[in-house]
Amino acid sequence: MAFTDVEVQEAHNAVIGSPDGEDLNRLGLIYSSGEGQELDLVEAHKWFNLATVLGFETAKIYRQEVSDQMDNSQIVKAQRAARKWLQGHKC
């Protein structure tokens, strides 16, 4: 799945306001694929985790796939980043 620069920017803009699970999942896909953005499994896990919190069930599958490629310290880092993001946003 390839993402254009415009799609990447739109995904980032969508999470500034009141994002839904699909918006957050899209960012997870962007970071986990490295398409249109640098591959970053910690960021991908963070966004998939947040999408799951908002009820986007498919994100659970993606989060697990990403987790399988990460070590424990990376997962902890992603979880901390997700908690920090939640503290700064009201969904």
N, C-alpha and C positions, 0 to 999 in steps of 0.2 A: 504494500500500500504506500504510494508516494504522496507526499503532501507538498503543495506549493508554498512559497513564501507567504502568499496572501492567506492561505488556510492556516498556517502556523500563527501568523499575527492575529487572525480572527479568533483562534482558539485561546490565545493569551488574553485577548481583550474580553472574551466571554467570561473568564473567571474573575475579572476585576469586579464586576457587579454582583449579581445574584445568580451564580452558575447553577446548572442542574447536573445530575450525574453524567449525562451524556457529554456535556462540555468538559468535565473533569476527565472522563474516560478518553476523550479525543486527545487531550494533552498526554495522557499515559501512552497512547499509541504512538504519538509523535516522538516522544523520548525513547520508547522501547524499540522503535524501528530505525532510528537514526535518519529518517527521511525528513528533510527540511529542518532538521535540528540535530545537534550532536547527540550521539547515542549516550544515554545516561540512565542506567538502570535504577539508581537511587531516586531520581526524579520521576521516572516511570512508575515505580512502586508507590511513591507518594501520591501521585495523581490517581492511580488505580485504587489505592486504599481510600482516598477521599470520595471517589465515585461510588465505591461500595457503601460507604457511610450514608450517602444520599440515596441508596437503594438501587443503584444500577448494577443488577445482578451479573451481567456479563463481565464486569470488571473483576469479579472474584476469580474468574478463570485466568484472566490476563495477569492479575497480581500473582497468582500461584506460578504461572509460567516464568515470570520475571524473578520471583523468589528462588526458583530452582537454579538460577544462574548467579545468585548472589551469595556472599558469605554472611554470617550472623551480624558482623559489625555494620555492613552495608544496610541490612534490613533494619537494624536499630536506628541508624541514621535517617532512613526513609520514614520510619514511624515518628521519630522526633520532629522531622520537618512537617509531616502531616498535622501533628498536634499543634505545632506553632502556627501553621496556616489557618487552622480552625479557630485558634484564639483571636486571630486578626480579622476573621470574616464571619458574617452571619448569613447562614444559608437557610 
